[in-house]
Amino acid sequence: MNVLLFARARDLMGKDCVEISLPTNATVAELRRALGEAFPALRQLLAHSAIAVGEDYAKDDVIIPPNVDAAVVPPVSGG
Amino acid sequence: MIRLTREPIDYFRLTEAVRRNACGAVVVFLGTVRDLTGNQITVALDYEAYPGMAEKKMTEIEADTRERWPVGDILLEHRLGHLEVGDISVAVAVSCPHRVQAFEACRHAIDRLKELVPIWKKENWADGRTEWVHPGA
């Protein structure tokens, strides 16, 4: 699946999207683990970031539906 | 109504747009680019958003605010891109029948926006360094 990256997460990876393979019916917690393993540079920020699935905040126990984008949402600072 | 824009925010237009004959109070909040954070000097900020999700969250905040206060109309607008010191980054305009409601509704909307909407700013410090602002990270 595609995982969108923003702000410092994008700068750390040097791109605005990464691809990651997950089993069917994987949870957000599994996505976090897979991202940390595949991209060590993201680990520290990931621990402080939210995950969005289908453009909404998703807790760790949420099951990721097929064909949606996920995103790493670092702590926000708009306003 | 909500909007993300790369153009300067026209707060006169925003204020006029929420005025209603049934509303005796209009409150407008403007967030502007400040030149000093602690003892560090800011020369500019770059704002970026996760646009689809940001619009979705702003729409939810509008609906939530309308549910909790007797809002005549409400506009939330956030600017993206490169902003200089003094530029307006965000505006919330709310009309209600009475001032207490309008103050509370406006406060609620801007507080929720800052808490929930996926928008980030990057500091451009006077010494040439840049730094994404991620509170707590």
Backbone of each chain as ProteinMPNN parsed JSONL, in Angstrom:
{"seq_chain_A": "MNVLLFARARDLMGKDCVEISLPTNATVAELRRALGEAFPALRQLLAHSAIAVGEDYAKDDVIIPPNVDAAVVPPVSGG", "coords_chain_A": {"N_chain_A": [[0.833, -1.19, 0.0], [0.284, 2.349, -0.448], [1.901, 4.861, 1.409], [1.534, 8.024, 2.494], [3.699, 10.815, 3.013], [4.474, 13.604, 5.057], [5.745, 16.918, 5.724], [8.316, 16.856, 8.148], [8.597, 14.115, 8.017], [8.541, 13.562, 5.285], [10.822, 14.958, 4.47], [12.786, 13.486, 5.841], [12.757, 11.076, 4.462], [13.087, 11.865, 1.884], [11.178, 11.751, -0.057], [7.662, 11.907, -1.04], [6.035, 9.782, -0.619], [5.834, 6.392, 0.325], [6.104, 2.876, -0.377], [4.623, -0.008, 1.009], [4.463, -3.415, 1.965], [1.781, -5.233, 3.221], [0.053, -7.786, 5.074], [-3.28, -8.982, 4.213], [-6.024, -7.433, 5.875], [-4.459, -6.235, 7.821], [-3.517, -4.367, 10.75], [-3.429, -0.932, 11.968], [-1.41, -0.793, 13.881], [0.276, -2.818, 12.976], [1.032, -1.712, 10.549], [2.51, 0.497, 11.483], [4.657, -0.878, 12.719], [5.775, -2.185, 10.511], [6.556, 0.001, 8.934], [8.507, 1.185, 10.562], [10.408, -0.847, 10.62], [11.112, -1.097, 7.917], [11.967, 1.464, 7.287], [14.199, 2.839, 8.959], [14.984, 5.497, 9.405], [12.66, 6.856, 9.853], [11.757, 6.114, 12.308], [11.914, 7.449, 14.9], [10.363, 9.796, 14.634], [7.98, 8.646, 13.872], [7.078, 7.437, 16.196], [5.966, 9.549, 17.508], [3.964, 10.334, 15.877], [0.693, 10.484, 14.314], [-1.348, 8.06, 12.597], [-3.002, 8.161, 9.546], [-5.813, 6.834, 7.923], [-7.5, 6.487, 4.96], [-7.912, 9.258, 4.945], [-8.523, 9.936, 7.61], [-7.948, 10.1, 11.149], [-6.534, 7.209, 12.587], [-6.736, 4.734, 15.013], [-4.492, 2.381, 16.7], [-5.664, -0.189, 16.664], [-7.27, -0.32, 14.458], [-8.422, -1.895, 11.512], [-6.949, -2.015, 8.358], [-8.59, -1.105, 5.467], [-8.852, -2.476, 2.08], [-7.278, -0.867, -0.758], [-7.05, 1.828, 0.15], [-5.445, 4.955, 0.874], [-2.814, 5.405, 3.192], [-1.364, 7.515, 5.713], [1.448, 9.101, 7.226], [1.135, 11.172, 9.901], [2.698, 13.628, 11.245], [3.051, 15.424, 14.426], [0.808, 18.135, 14.402], [0.95, 21.582, 13.262], [-0.471, 23.769, 12.412], [-2.226, 26.923, 11.941]], "CA_chain_A": [[0.0, 0.0, 0.0], [0.996, 3.63, -0.441], [1.846, 5.64, 2.639], [1.926, 9.41, 2.202], [4.569, 11.431, 4.018], [4.387, 15.058, 5.059], [6.606, 17.729, 6.591], [9.633, 16.284, 8.445], [8.611, 12.709, 7.566], [8.915, 13.596, 3.874], [12.23, 15.375, 4.389], [13.649, 12.386, 6.31], [12.787, 10.027, 3.44], [13.408, 12.452, 0.584], [10.067, 11.558, -1.003], [6.386, 12.175, -0.384], [5.221, 8.565, -0.564], [6.581, 5.131, 0.318], [5.231, 1.724, -0.555], [4.896, -1.029, 2.01], [3.611, -4.603, 1.797], [1.158, -5.691, 4.465], [-0.932, -8.84, 4.851], [-4.682, -8.563, 4.211], [-6.589, -7.185, 7.207], [-3.463, -5.751, 8.784], [-3.97, -3.235, 11.563], [-2.563, 0.254, 11.991], [-0.216, -1.147, 14.669], [1.167, -3.578, 12.089], [1.597, -0.749, 9.596], [3.555, 1.241, 12.205], [5.805, -1.758, 12.899], [6.385, -2.423, 9.193], [7.222, 1.239, 8.507], [9.704, 1.343, 11.387], [11.403, -1.84, 10.207], [11.572, -0.827, 6.552], [12.547, 2.814, 7.162], [14.706, 3.239, 10.279], [15.074, 6.963, 9.538], [11.358, 7.398, 10.268], [11.314, 5.514, 13.577], [11.724, 8.354, 16.031], [9.214, 10.663, 14.365], [6.808, 7.765, 13.815], [6.61, 7.196, 17.565], [5.211, 10.724, 17.948], [3.027, 10.703, 14.807], [-0.556, 9.754, 14.119], [-1.513, 7.433, 11.291], [-4.32, 8.399, 8.948], [-6.252, 5.846, 6.931], [-8.665, 7.05, 4.279], [-8.039, 10.671, 5.329], [-9.01, 10.138, 8.969], [-7.053, 9.539, 12.162], [-6.855, 5.806, 12.844], [-6.038, 4.169, 16.175], [-3.664, 1.218, 16.39], [-6.421, -1.432, 16.463], [-8.09, -0.231, 13.239], [-8.023, -2.753, 10.395], [-6.823, -1.163, 7.161], [-9.337, -1.659, 4.331], [-8.081, -2.49, 0.831], [-7.369, 0.272, -1.682], [-7.069, 3.192, 0.691], [-4.139, 5.502, 1.202], [-2.509, 5.727, 4.585], [-0.427, 8.638, 5.796], [2.088, 9.438, 8.492], [0.738, 12.54, 10.245], [3.482, 14.124, 12.379], [2.307, 16.418, 15.212], [0.408, 19.229, 13.506], [1.366, 22.907, 13.731], [-1.165, 24.801, 11.644], [-2.772, 28.038, 12.699]], "C_chain_A": [[0.877, 1.253, 0.0], [0.82, 4.329, 0.901], [2.395, 7.031, 2.349], [2.739, 9.982, 3.361], [4.473, 12.945, 3.912], [5.453, 15.65, 5.982], [7.936, 17.008, 6.87], [9.732, 14.831, 7.996], [9.037, 12.645, 6.1], [10.391, 13.969, 3.717], [13.175, 14.244, 4.804], [13.814, 11.319, 5.235], [13.181, 10.563, 2.065], [12.367, 12.175, -0.482], [8.737, 11.661, -0.273], [5.493, 10.941, -0.266], [6.162, 7.367, -0.508], [5.583, 3.994, 0.142], [5.614, 0.661, 0.458], [3.94, -2.202, 1.796], [3.092, -5.047, 3.154], [0.221, -6.84, 4.141], [-2.354, -8.257, 4.821], [-5.177, -8.426, 5.656], [-5.548, -6.808, 8.264], [-4.034, -4.555, 9.549], [-2.997, -2.063, 11.427], [-1.296, -0.031, 12.789], [0.784, -1.913, 13.805], [1.802, -2.669, 11.029], [2.73, 0.04, 10.245], [4.828, 0.4, 12.31], [6.544, -1.938, 11.574], [7.137, -1.184, 8.707], [8.533, 1.428, 9.26], [10.812, 0.391, 10.969], [11.987, -1.504, 8.833], [12.332, 0.494, 6.453], [13.017, 3.316, 8.527], [14.755, 4.758, 10.481], [13.773, 7.567, 10.061], [11.009, 7.062, 11.712], [10.979, 6.518, 14.667], [10.487, 9.236, 15.831], [7.913, 9.865, 14.376], [6.196, 7.546, 15.205], [5.757, 8.358, 18.078], [4.098, 11.093, 16.962], [1.74, 9.906, 14.884], [-0.488, 9.059, 12.763], [-2.913, 7.769, 10.805], [-4.586, 7.299, 7.925], [-7.514, 6.4, 6.281], [-8.972, 8.464, 4.748], [-8.726, 10.87, 6.672], [-8.019, 9.527, 9.952], [-7.492, 8.12, 12.485], [-6.029, 5.293, 14.02], [-5.373, 2.856, 15.789], [-4.46, -0.05, 16.09], [-7.299, -1.411, 15.198], [-7.529, -1.158, 12.148], [-8.044, -1.929, 9.112], [-7.574, -1.794, 5.995], [-8.493, -1.649, 3.057], [-8.268, -1.179, 0.054], [-7.598, 1.635, -1.038], [-5.633, 3.644, 0.896], [-4.011, 5.632, 2.712], [-1.525, 6.891, 4.572], [0.19, 8.693, 7.18], [1.772, 10.912, 8.76], [1.549, 12.98, 11.47], [2.664, 15.163, 13.153], [2.051, 17.695, 14.397], [0.79, 20.581, 14.115], [0.757, 24.016, 12.886], [-1.65, 25.913, 12.554], [-1.86, 29.235, 12.617]], "O_chain_A": [[2.044, 1.22, 0.392], [-0.28, 4.377, 1.452], [3.565, 7.194, 2.004], [2.497, 9.671, 4.527], [4.401, 13.498, 2.815], [5.979, 14.989, 6.877], [8.613, 16.591, 5.931], [10.811, 14.362, 7.635], [9.809, 11.766, 5.718], [11.112, 13.363, 2.925], [14.232, 14.059, 4.2], [14.884, 10.723, 5.106], [13.566, 9.795, 1.184], [12.632, 12.341, -1.672], [8.675, 11.522, 0.949], [4.334, 11.043, 0.137], [7.17, 7.331, -1.213], [4.4, 4.117, 0.459], [6.796, 0.453, 0.732], [2.763, -2.012, 1.487], [3.853, -5.214, 4.107], [-0.352, -6.878, 3.053], [-2.594, -7.169, 5.344], [-4.797, -9.199, 6.535], [-5.748, -7.041, 9.456], [-4.908, -3.838, 9.062], [-1.911, -2.183, 10.858], [-0.218, 0.436, 12.421], [1.99, -1.687, 13.892], [2.964, -2.843, 10.665], [3.785, 0.231, 9.639], [5.927, 0.879, 12.034], [7.771, -1.856, 11.517], [8.223, -1.296, 8.137], [9.549, 1.789, 8.667], [11.989, 0.75, 10.957], [13.194, -1.613, 8.614], [13.237, 0.631, 5.63], [12.336, 4.11, 9.176], [14.587, 5.244, 11.6], [13.775, 8.653, 10.64], [10.084, 7.641, 12.282], [9.914, 6.459, 15.282], [9.673, 9.399, 16.74], [6.878, 10.349, 14.833], [4.978, 7.478, 15.366], [4.927, 8.179, 18.97], [3.369, 12.058, 17.188], [1.696, 8.808, 15.439], [0.314, 9.417, 11.9], [-3.885, 7.673, 11.554], [-3.701, 6.895, 7.171], [-8.478, 6.741, 6.967], [-10.133, 8.832, 4.928], [-9.435, 11.859, 6.863], [-7.333, 8.556, 9.632], [-8.684, 7.855, 12.639], [-4.802, 5.397, 14.033], [-5.633, 2.29, 14.727], [-3.989, -0.905, 15.34], [-7.993, -2.387, 14.912], [-6.323, -1.192, 11.901], [-9.019, -1.239, 8.816], [-7.237, -2.9, 5.572], [-7.525, -0.894, 2.963], [-9.277, -0.489, 0.196], [-8.262, 2.495, -1.615], [-4.726, 2.83, 1.067], [-4.978, 5.93, 3.412], [-0.93, 7.205, 3.541], [-0.456, 8.374, 8.179], [2.097, 11.785, 7.955], [1.137, 12.736, 12.604], [1.703, 15.72, 12.621], [2.964, 18.252, 13.787], [0.934, 20.705, 15.331], [1.371, 25.06, 12.668], [-1.503, 25.851, 13.774], [-2.158, 30.279, 13.199]]}, "seq_chain_B": "MIRLTREPIDYFRLTEAVRRNACGAVVVFLGTVRDLTGNQITVALDYEAYPGMAEKKMTEIEADTRERWPVGDILLEHRLGHLEVGDISVAVAVSCPHRVQAFEACRHAIDRLKELVPIWKKENWADGRTEWVHPGA", "coords_chain_B": {"N_chain_B": [[-18.401, 27.539, 5.845], [-15.395, 26.246, 4.475], [-11.897, 26.679, 3.624], [-8.852, 26.103, 1.911], [-6.088, 28.011, 0.934], [-3.756, 29.553, -1.341], [-3.483, 32.157, -1.651], [-3.354, 35.571, -0.36], [-5.229, 36.104, 2.658], [-8.367, 37.499, 2.643], [-9.628, 39.321, 4.929], [-11.612, 41.148, 5.297], [-13.556, 40.524, 3.38], [-14.202, 37.955, 4.347], [-15.285, 38.562, 6.853], [-17.498, 40.147, 6.147], [-18.92, 38.187, 4.813], [-20.014, 36.511, 6.748], [-21.825, 38.022, 8.112], [-25.071, 38.56, 9.445], [-28.539, 39.47, 9.576], [-29.877, 38.434, 11.742], [-27.951, 38.117, 13.571], [-26.242, 39.564, 16.175], [-23.605, 39.687, 16.733], [-20.293, 39.454, 15.606], [-17.388, 37.629, 15.471], [-13.988, 37.675, 14.723], [-11.128, 35.803, 14.245], [-7.703, 36.183, 13.664], [-4.794, 34.552, 12.718], [-1.403, 35.34, 12.748], [1.875, 35.653, 11.267], [4.444, 35.465, 13.504], [7.307, 37.273, 14.702], [9.105, 36.341, 16.575], [10.131, 33.539, 18.428], [10.501, 32.449, 21.528], [13.799, 33.181, 21.965], [14.461, 33.144, 19.353], [14.662, 34.307, 16.014], [12.211, 34.621, 13.576], [12.011, 34.658, 10.059], [10.341, 33.882, 8.044], [7.577, 31.649, 7.324], [6.852, 28.396, 6.109], [3.978, 26.863, 5.035], [2.401, 23.719, 4.892], [-0.023, 21.264, 3.818], [-1.953, 18.254, 4.319], [-3.978, 17.957, 1.957], [-6.636, 16.862, 1.311], [-7.421, 15.581, 3.698], [-7.149, 17.669, 5.489], [-9.143, 19.445, 4.616], [-11.348, 17.852, 5.114], [-11.26, 17.578, 7.936], [-11.522, 20.266, 8.678], [-14.09, 20.748, 7.771], [-15.519, 19.046, 9.456], [-15.026, 20.337, 11.884], [-16.349, 22.749, 11.433], [-19.007, 21.753, 11.312], [-19.313, 20.672, 13.868], [-19.029, 22.963, 15.439], [-21.236, 24.443, 14.606], [-23.21, 22.794, 15.615], [-22.988, 23.12, 18.322], [-23.215, 25.821, 18.996], [-25.4, 28.655, 18.366], [-24.909, 29.317, 15.431], [-24.823, 31.814, 12.987], [-23.378, 32.154, 10.58], [-20.27, 30.657, 9.543], [-16.825, 30.841, 8.787], [-13.878, 29.204, 7.899], [-10.569, 29.634, 7.128], [-7.464, 28.719, 5.788], [-4.163, 29.605, 5.02], [-1.681, 28.449, 2.724], [1.756, 27.669, 1.82], [4.471, 29.987, 1.241], [4.959, 32.279, 3.753], [5.462, 35.564, 4.958], [6.766, 37.399, 7.815], [4.17, 38.834, 9.704], [2.215, 38.276, 7.834], [-1.083, 36.9, 7.278], [-1.994, 33.789, 8.428], [-4.147, 32.189, 9.105], [-7.703, 32.34, 9.367], [-10.679, 32.774, 11.204], [-14.046, 33.337, 11.068], [-17.012, 34.145, 12.705], [-20.515, 34.39, 13.128], [-23.064, 35.071, 15.511], [-26.171, 35.23, 17.4], [-25.611, 36.542, 19.871], [-22.825, 38.019, 21.724], [-21.294, 36.422, 23.541], [-21.706, 33.81, 22.719], [-20.613, 33.964, 20.155], [-17.902, 34.572, 20.65], [-17.178, 32.228, 22.074], [-17.703, 30.204, 20.181], [-15.943, 30.87, 18.107], [-13.484, 30.637, 19.404], [-13.533, 27.918, 20.029], [-13.509, 26.802, 17.432], [-10.999, 27.659, 16.32], [-9.249, 26.571, 18.181], [-9.729, 23.802, 17.895], [-9.02, 23.512, 15.235], [-6.241, 23.984, 15.355], [-5.492, 21.801, 16.793], [-6.317, 19.507, 15.377], [-6.222, 19.634, 12.526], [-4.466, 18.526, 9.703], [-1.981, 20.297, 9.074], [1.145, 21.824, 8.61], [3.881, 23.824, 9.786], [6.934, 25.261, 8.663], [9.694, 26.615, 10.13], [11.611, 29.402, 9.124], [14.459, 30.415, 10.132], [16.28, 33.367, 11.23], [19.011, 32.965, 10.994], [19.304, 31.395, 8.811], [18.781, 28.706, 9.045], [16.355, 26.027, 8.694], [13.333, 24.528, 9.978], [11.008, 22.05, 10.647], [7.977, 22.366, 12.441], [6.998, 20.364, 14.923], [5.217, 19.802, 17.452], [6.225, 18.372, 20.485], [7.578, 16.286, 19.293]], "CA_chain_B": [[-17.59, 27.142, 4.711], [-13.966, 26.149, 4.786], [-11.087, 26.834, 2.417], [-7.399, 26.225, 1.922], [-5.768, 28.931, -0.16], [-2.373, 30.01, -1.438], [-3.557, 33.612, -1.813], [-3.568, 36.294, 0.902], [-6.583, 35.977, 3.202], [-9.095, 38.768, 2.621], [-10.46, 39.194, 6.134], [-12.813, 41.991, 5.164], [-14.537, 39.69, 2.665], [-14.612, 36.887, 5.26], [-16.145, 39.148, 7.886], [-18.772, 40.514, 5.501], [-19.633, 36.988, 4.364], [-20.743, 35.845, 7.833], [-22.773, 38.939, 8.757], [-26.477, 38.195, 9.276], [-29.423, 40.364, 10.324], [-30.271, 37.765, 12.989], [-26.77, 37.98, 14.428], [-25.751, 40.837, 16.7], [-22.184, 39.585, 17.074], [-19.363, 38.793, 14.682], [-16.026, 37.531, 16.011], [-13.004, 37.252, 13.726], [-9.783, 35.513, 14.729], [-6.65, 36.098, 12.652], [-3.472, 34.101, 13.136], [-0.415, 36.014, 11.897], [3.24, 35.139, 11.422], [5.125, 36.21, 14.557], [8.743, 37.362, 14.376], [9.971, 35.852, 17.638], [9.724, 32.385, 19.223], [11.551, 32.455, 22.545], [14.754, 34.209, 21.527], [14.827, 32.878, 17.95], [13.987, 35.241, 15.105], [11.605, 34.031, 12.382], [11.855, 35.582, 8.924], [9.216, 33.413, 7.222], [7.077, 30.299, 7.594], [6.266, 27.675, 4.983], [2.882, 26.005, 5.479], [1.954, 22.672, 3.982], [-1.174, 20.516, 4.321], [-2.475, 17.047, 3.67], [-5.141, 18.777, 1.592], [-7.94, 16.187, 1.432], [-7.748, 15.348, 5.103], [-7.293, 18.975, 6.141], [-10.48, 19.959, 4.296], [-12.317, 17.007, 5.809], [-11.24, 17.928, 9.362], [-12.08, 21.61, 8.836], [-15.539, 20.616, 7.587], [-16.039, 18.462, 10.704], [-14.976, 21.382, 12.924], [-17.471, 23.651, 11.149], [-20.269, 21.092, 11.68], [-19.316, 20.545, 15.324], [-19.253, 24.302, 15.997], [-22.645, 24.787, 14.337], [-24.062, 21.975, 16.465], [-22.887, 23.513, 19.732], [-23.589, 27.23, 19.185], [-26.375, 29.111, 17.345], [-24.085, 30.024, 14.453], [-25.461, 32.333, 11.776], [-22.497, 31.565, 9.574], [-18.884, 30.49, 10.001], [-15.836, 30.599, 7.728], [-12.519, 28.872, 8.323], [-9.687, 29.697, 5.973], [-6.038, 28.591, 6.133], [-3.276, 29.855, 3.884], [-0.55, 27.533, 2.568], [2.861, 28.214, 1.038], [5.498, 30.796, 1.901], [4.402, 33.48, 4.38], [6.432, 36.429, 5.621], [6.349, 37.947, 9.106], [3.03, 39.746, 9.598], [1.162, 37.738, 6.964], [-2.157, 36.166, 7.953], [-1.943, 32.366, 8.071], [-5.431, 31.531, 9.326], [-8.788, 33.224, 9.797], [-11.976, 32.173, 11.551], [-15.073, 34.362, 11.267], [-18.248, 33.517, 13.184], [-21.585, 35.252, 13.604], [-24.063, 34.464, 16.393], [-27.063, 36.278, 17.895], [-25.027, 37.29, 20.989], [-21.357, 38.017, 21.678], [-20.66, 35.321, 24.283], [-21.755, 32.644, 21.814], [-19.703, 34.169, 19.028], [-16.537, 34.398, 21.174], [-16.958, 30.816, 22.4], [-17.705, 29.406, 18.951], [-14.712, 31.183, 17.384], [-12.396, 30.04, 20.201], [-13.625, 26.471, 19.828], [-13.124, 26.449, 16.058], [-9.555, 27.82, 16.1], [-8.538, 25.596, 19.039], [-9.839, 22.478, 17.277], [-8.208, 23.545, 14.008], [-4.816, 23.847, 15.694], [-5.29, 20.482, 17.391], [-6.716, 18.368, 14.55], [-6.113, 19.74, 11.068], [-3.104, 18.193, 9.289], [-1.225, 21.381, 8.439], [2.423, 21.964, 9.319], [4.674, 24.988, 9.399], [8.384, 25.155, 8.728], [10.337, 27.875, 10.507], [12.807, 29.893, 8.435], [15.089, 31.273, 11.133], [17.092, 34.477, 10.702], [20.377, 32.507, 10.699], [19.299, 30.605, 7.582], [18.315, 27.328, 9.274], [14.913, 25.797, 8.618], [12.96, 23.488, 10.93], [9.568, 21.75, 10.76], [7.459, 22.466, 13.802], [6.207, 19.193, 15.299], [5.216, 19.894, 18.916], [6.346, 17.124, 21.233], [8.36, 15.257, 18.585]], "C_chain_B": [[-16.117, 27.105, 5.118], [-13.169, 26.276, 3.487], [-9.6, 26.808, 2.743], [-7.041, 27.109, 0.735], [-4.279, 29.248, -0.174], [-2.317, 31.532, -1.617], [-3.69, 34.275, -0.443], [-5.035, 36.203, 1.348], [-7.225, 37.362, 3.285], [-10.074, 38.772, 3.79], [-11.662, 40.124, 6.117], [-13.921, 41.191, 4.471], [-15.097, 38.599, 3.574], [-15.61, 37.41, 6.295], [-17.504, 39.507, 7.309], [-19.605, 39.273, 5.186], [-20.423, 36.318, 5.487], [-21.783, 36.761, 8.491], [-24.212, 38.568, 8.416], [-27.337, 39.167, 10.085], [-29.835, 39.763, 11.669], [-29.133, 37.695, 13.993], [-26.266, 39.353, 14.865], [-24.266, 40.813, 17.019], [-21.422, 38.868, 15.981], [-17.992, 38.792, 15.35], [-15.123, 36.994, 14.911], [-11.68, 36.99, 14.435], [-8.84, 35.479, 13.55], [-5.386, 35.575, 13.306], [-2.459, 34.71, 12.181], [0.991, 35.503, 12.212], [4.019, 36.054, 12.373], [6.637, 36.188, 14.31], [9.65, 36.715, 15.407], [9.356, 34.625, 18.309], [10.821, 32.16, 20.247], [12.536, 33.55, 22.174], [15.213, 33.975, 20.088], [13.986, 33.75, 17.017], [13.509, 34.497, 13.855], [11.593, 35.063, 11.265], [10.687, 35.169, 8.038], [8.791, 32.034, 7.712], [6.594, 29.699, 6.282], [5.207, 26.723, 5.531], [2.581, 24.956, 4.426], [0.831, 21.878, 4.629], [-1.257, 19.154, 3.656], [-3.862, 17.477, 3.214], [-6.503, 18.089, 1.792], [-8.351, 16.02, 2.874], [-7.943, 16.662, 5.845], [-8.689, 19.548, 5.876], [-11.561, 19.168, 5.022], [-12.402, 17.393, 7.288], [-11.833, 19.315, 9.588], [-13.599, 21.583, 8.682], [-16.185, 20.015, 8.836], [-16.07, 19.498, 11.823], [-16.105, 22.392, 12.705], [-18.774, 23.041, 11.64], [-20.404, 21.009, 13.198], [-19.616, 21.897, 15.982], [-20.707, 24.728, 15.796], [-23.597, 24.023, 15.256], [-24.109, 22.524, 17.884], [-23.256, 24.964, 20.017], [-24.561, 27.645, 18.083], [-25.696, 29.967, 16.28], [-24.947, 30.515, 13.28], [-24.687, 31.847, 10.571], [-21.075, 31.516, 10.14], [-18.0, 30.21, 8.798], [-14.495, 30.283, 8.372], [-11.644, 28.858, 7.083], [-8.242, 29.585, 6.449], [-5.21, 28.798, 4.888], [-2.12, 28.86, 3.9], [0.532, 28.203, 1.734], [3.761, 29.076, 1.898], [4.902, 32.093, 2.442], [5.492, 34.244, 5.113], [5.883, 36.892, 6.968], [5.221, 38.961, 8.894], [1.92, 39.239, 8.707], [0.135, 36.954, 7.791], [-2.148, 34.718, 7.468], [-3.301, 31.698, 8.191], [-6.456, 32.576, 9.759], [-10.019, 32.393, 10.112], [-12.937, 33.323, 11.794], [-16.378, 33.66, 11.616], [-19.264, 34.598, 13.531], [-22.562, 34.441, 14.44], [-25.011, 35.587, 16.843], [-26.402, 37.156, 18.966], [-23.518, 37.073, 21.089], [-20.71, 36.843, 22.395], [-20.605, 34.073, 23.41], [-20.714, 32.783, 20.71], [-18.245, 34.0, 19.464], [-16.237, 32.919, 21.411], [-16.834, 29.966, 21.144], [-16.4, 29.614, 18.18], [-13.519, 30.535, 18.085], [-12.352, 28.527, 19.983], [-13.082, 26.084, 18.457], [-11.617, 26.585, 15.849], [-8.767, 26.831, 16.967], [-8.569, 24.203, 18.413], [-9.004, 22.41, 16.004], [-6.734, 23.304, 14.336], [-4.488, 22.453, 16.225], [-5.404, 19.352, 16.359], [-6.345, 18.441, 13.075], [-4.662, 19.484, 10.632], [-2.479, 19.26, 8.386], [0.036, 21.552, 9.285], [3.113, 23.231, 8.86], [6.149, 24.683, 9.553], [8.956, 26.532, 9.025], [11.504, 28.156, 9.569], [13.459, 30.887, 9.387], [16.007, 32.303, 10.469], [18.507, 34.032, 10.333], [20.435, 31.574, 9.49], [18.847, 29.157, 7.774], [16.807, 27.236, 9.054], [14.582, 24.597, 9.511], [11.445, 23.288, 10.92], [9.145, 21.825, 12.212], [6.535, 21.277, 14.058], [6.177, 19.124, 16.822], [5.288, 18.513, 19.567], [7.201, 16.066, 20.554], [9.832, 15.656, 18.49]], "O_chain_B": [[-15.675, 27.846, 5.996], [-13.685, 26.02, 2.399], [-9.149, 27.409, 3.719], [-7.62, 26.974, -0.343], [-3.621, 29.212, 0.866], [-1.238, 32.116, -1.72], [-4.091, 33.628, 0.524], [-5.951, 36.223, 0.527], [-6.69, 38.273, 3.918], [-11.202, 38.293, 3.671], [-12.627, 39.905, 6.85], [-15.069, 41.184, 4.915], [-16.301, 38.342, 3.582], [-16.634, 36.784, 6.571], [-18.539, 39.21, 7.907], [-20.832, 39.297, 5.277], [-21.404, 35.626, 5.215], [-22.545, 36.307, 9.345], [-24.539, 38.297, 7.261], [-26.924, 39.634, 11.146], [-30.109, 40.493, 12.621], [-29.324, 37.264, 15.13], [-25.91, 40.192, 14.038], [-23.72, 41.798, 17.517], [-21.84, 37.818, 15.492], [-17.495, 39.845, 15.749], [-15.438, 36.001, 14.254], [-11.17, 37.857, 15.145], [-9.124, 34.828, 12.544], [-4.954, 36.095, 14.334], [-2.613, 34.622, 10.963], [1.247, 34.985, 13.3], [4.227, 37.236, 12.099], [7.176, 35.217, 13.781], [10.844, 36.55, 15.156], [8.194, 34.658, 18.716], [11.926, 31.739, 19.907], [12.159, 34.718, 22.077], [16.221, 34.53, 19.651], [12.779, 33.909, 17.2], [14.289, 33.834, 13.171], [11.212, 36.213, 11.485], [10.103, 36.009, 7.353], [9.534, 31.346, 8.412], [6.006, 30.388, 5.449], [5.496, 25.882, 6.382], [2.512, 25.25, 3.232], [0.739, 21.821, 5.855], [-0.706, 18.933, 2.578], [-4.822, 17.381, 3.978], [-7.413, 18.674, 2.379], [-9.497, 16.286, 3.236], [-8.798, 16.764, 6.725], [-9.338, 20.069, 6.784], [-12.556, 19.726, 5.484], [-13.499, 17.521, 7.831], [-12.557, 19.533, 10.559], [-14.311, 22.307, 9.379], [-17.276, 20.427, 9.23], [-17.013, 19.542, 12.614], [-16.74, 22.839, 13.66], [-19.564, 23.711, 12.305], [-21.48, 21.248, 13.747], [-20.362, 21.968, 16.959], [-21.33, 25.297, 16.692], [-24.654, 24.531, 15.63], [-25.125, 22.415, 18.569], [-23.576, 25.307, 21.155], [-24.558, 27.066, 16.996], [-25.883, 31.182, 16.231], [-25.691, 29.748, 12.669], [-25.235, 31.219, 9.665], [-20.733, 32.232, 11.081], [-18.366, 29.447, 7.904], [-14.034, 30.992, 9.267], [-11.934, 28.162, 6.111], [-7.838, 30.265, 7.393], [-5.507, 28.244, 3.83], [-1.639, 28.476, 4.966], [0.271, 29.179, 1.03], [3.814, 28.924, 3.119], [4.397, 32.913, 1.675], [6.332, 33.658, 5.797], [4.684, 36.79, 7.228], [5.303, 39.828, 8.024], [0.789, 39.715, 8.803], [0.448, 36.42, 8.855], [-2.274, 34.446, 6.274], [-3.588, 30.745, 7.466], [-6.126, 33.559, 10.423], [-10.36, 31.449, 9.399], [-12.676, 34.187, 12.63], [-16.803, 32.723, 10.94], [-18.92, 35.603, 14.154], [-22.856, 33.286, 14.132], [-24.69, 36.765, 16.685], [-26.6, 38.371, 18.977], [-22.994, 36.071, 20.602], [-19.699, 36.314, 21.933], [-19.595, 33.371, 23.366], [-20.019, 31.823, 20.376], [-17.447, 33.378, 18.763], [-15.19, 32.415, 21.007], [-15.957, 29.106, 21.055], [-15.819, 28.66, 17.663], [-12.649, 29.954, 17.435], [-11.289, 27.939, 19.782], [-12.289, 25.151, 18.336], [-11.009, 25.698, 15.249], [-7.737, 26.313, 16.536], [-7.556, 23.504, 18.4], [-8.364, 21.397, 15.72], [-6.064, 22.514, 13.671], [-3.354, 21.987, 16.12], [-4.684, 18.357, 16.446], [-6.171, 17.404, 12.436], [-3.74, 20.135, 11.122], [-2.449, 19.155, 7.16], [-0.001, 21.44, 10.511], [2.963, 23.665, 7.717], [6.561, 23.947, 10.449], [8.738, 27.487, 8.28], [12.291, 27.262, 9.257], [13.067, 32.053, 9.446], [16.443, 32.142, 9.329], [19.14, 34.636, 9.467], [21.491, 31.024, 9.179], [18.562, 28.458, 6.802], [16.078, 28.217, 9.205], [15.441, 23.754, 9.769], [10.687, 24.23, 11.155], [9.874, 21.395, 13.105], [5.444, 21.186, 13.495], [7.02, 18.46, 17.425], [4.514, 17.612, 19.241], [7.523, 15.049, 21.169], [10.638, 14.913, 17.929]]}, "name": "protein", "num_of_chains": 2, "seq": "MNVLLFARARDLMGKDCVEISLPTNATVAELRRALGEAFPALRQLLAHSAIAVGEDYAKDDVIIPPNVDAAVVPPVSGGMIRLTREPIDYFRLTEAVRRNACGAVVVFLGTVRDLTGNQITVALDYEAYPGMAEKKMTEIEADTRERWPVGDILLEHRLGHLEVGDISVAVAVSCPHRVQAFEACRHAIDRLKELVPIWKKENWADGRTEWVHPGA"}
